[in-house]
Structure formats: structure tokens, C-alpha cells
Amino acid sequence: MRNEKLKEILNRNQILSYGVCDYNGIKAFLPCRNREWIPKEAKSVIVCAFPYYTGEHPDANVCKYAMVPDYHVVIRKILNQAAEELSQTFGASFAGFTDVSALPERECALTAGLGFPGVNGLVIHPQYGTFFVIGEIVTDYLFEFDHPLAQQICLQCGRCVASCPAGAISRDGIDYTRCLSEVTQRKGDLTDEEQALVRKNGLMWGCDCCQNCCPYNKDLPLTYLEAFSSDIQPVVTRENLNPLCKTRAFGHKGKTLLKRNLDLIGCGEAPKAGEQEK
């Protein structure tokens, strides 16, 4: 039976979907300095799902997670607030992490029962599809562990394989060196082939091809997170690039790379006040 106090605190802090896995069962950690922030004698990992789907935006030139405020900032704030309340309630140490972490997030999410693996390498959540961000709260408090989902599996329909513009997805795995999302984040000069892929896809940051075609992403509910839904910017231009670099996940890569990508896809004029997509 789930700890009802844990559920109450998480829900109050905008964490509606979560699962718990065994910290000591994690097979391999990623090289990251913030591993030292993990509580000593850690026992449990509370793995949380945060949906960011805001609907379809036909004129968008960035992928869906980049349309909304930087999820690192948004989710970190939520996790830190929840961790503080959990610490006061359970009298233990709790620390929040998202994305830039030593924790193998995909492994943790699958082990905690948040979703099941897709051929495209992403975790498919029963309610959120693949359009969600993973966050974790690590603690030295021992909670009851959840189990991987057993009944739901990827349909193996092959749509993500066929839709990948770079041919990076196969049933044998993902070649991340070819992934177009990775290419748009690559500094320096791109090859002629890579430049052509960016132009053809029309996104200056990221790629949603393997997600847009997934049957599990059909008729998704819009995100309940106001931080995402209240500030959607689907179109980035040279005119609005500077302010968006301060509030969007792509800002950390620097303007030189982003301007290169904008030039490749042919950036338009900045949206006029009041005309941004909602």
C-alpha cells in the first residue's frame, strides 16, 4: 500500500504521477558532479513525471519541450519545495534532481513503474505519452518500492523508425550520433548532410518526429502545470532570441549555435505583441 502522506505531499506540490524505486538497485550511475548531493545511505528514489504537452503548434520552429519555460528551472523548484516538506514530515534527508543528474533517469522511471520502453528510446507514460520530463527525489528514508509496468508494452508499430529523418532509430537501438535533436545541439560546423536535415525538419532546436507519430501520443491531455501552459513560445526568431535564451532550455548552448540553426531554417520576423500562439 502506498504511503498516503507521501502522496498527499507530492500532490500538493504539483507531482501527480510518481513511483518509487530502490536506490541500491540502480545498475550504473552517470558521470556527474552532483552525485555528491545525494543523501548518504540513500535508500529510495521517488521518480516523478511532469507533462509538458501544450497542444499542436503548426508554425513552431522548436520542439515541444523548448516552447515552454526551461523545465530545469520549473521542475527543480517543484522538487525542492516537495523535498523540503518531505524532510520536515519524515525527519529524513531528501534531495531533488532533474535531467542534469548522476541518476540514470530512464532506468529509474521504468523500474518505478512510470511507463514502459518505446522503440524510440523514450519512456511511454500511460497518461502523458512521451511528452513528459522526469525528475527524482532521492532520500535515505525507506519507502515501499513500486514495480515495472507488466501489462502495457510498445506496439512495435515501426512508425518512429520510419519517421526518423536521420534514420537514427532501429529495432536494434538508437544511434544518438545521428539523432537530429542531438545534431541541432552540436557546436561547431555541421556537415552538408546534417545541415540539410535541419533545413528539411524546419526546427532550429530539437526534433519531435518520433514522438509526433507515436500512437501513445494521440489525444493527450494538455499539461496541468501552469508554469508551462501560461508561457508558450512556439516560434523563435533573431528578434526574440535574446530574451528567450534567458528562459528556455536551449539558452545554455549559446547564441552562436542557435543563430546558425535559425539561418539554416530561414528565420522569419518576430511575432507581434498579442499574436503569439496560445
HELIX and SHEET records of a PDB file:
HELIX    1   1 GLU A    4  ARG A   12  1                                   9    
HELIX    2   2 TYR A   23  GLY A   25  5                                   3    
HELIX    3   3 ARG A   33  TRP A   37  5                                   5    
HELIX    4   4 LYS A   64  ALA A   66  5                                   3    
HELIX    5   5 TYR A   71  PHE A   90  1                                  20    
HELIX    6   6 GLU A  105  THR A  111  1                                   7    
HELIX    7   7 ARG A  159  SER A  163  1                                   5    
HELIX    8   8 LEU A  180  THR A  184  1                                   5    
HELIX    9   9 ASP A  192  ASN A  201  1                                  10    
HELIX   10  10 CYS A  209  ASN A  212  1                                   4    
HELIX   11  11 PRO A  215  ASN A  217  5                                   3    
HELIX   12  12 GLU A  226  SER A  229  1                                   4    
HELIX   13  13 LEU A  241  CYS A  245  1                                   5    
HELIX   14  14 ALA A  249  LYS A  253  5                                   5    
HELIX   15  15 LYS A  255  ILE A  265  1                                  11    
SHEET    1   A 4 SER A  17  ASP A  22  0                                        
SHEET    2   A 4 SER A  44  PRO A  51 -1                                        
SHEET    3   A 4 PHE A 132  THR A 139 -1                                        
SHEET    4   A 4 PHE A  94  THR A  98 -1                                        
SHEET    1   B 2 PHE A 116  PRO A 117  0                                        
SHEET    2   B 2 VAL A 123  ILE A 124 -1                                        
SHEET    1   C 2 ILE A 169  SER A 170  0                                        
SHEET    2   C 2 GLY A 173  ILE A 174 -1                                        
END                                                                             
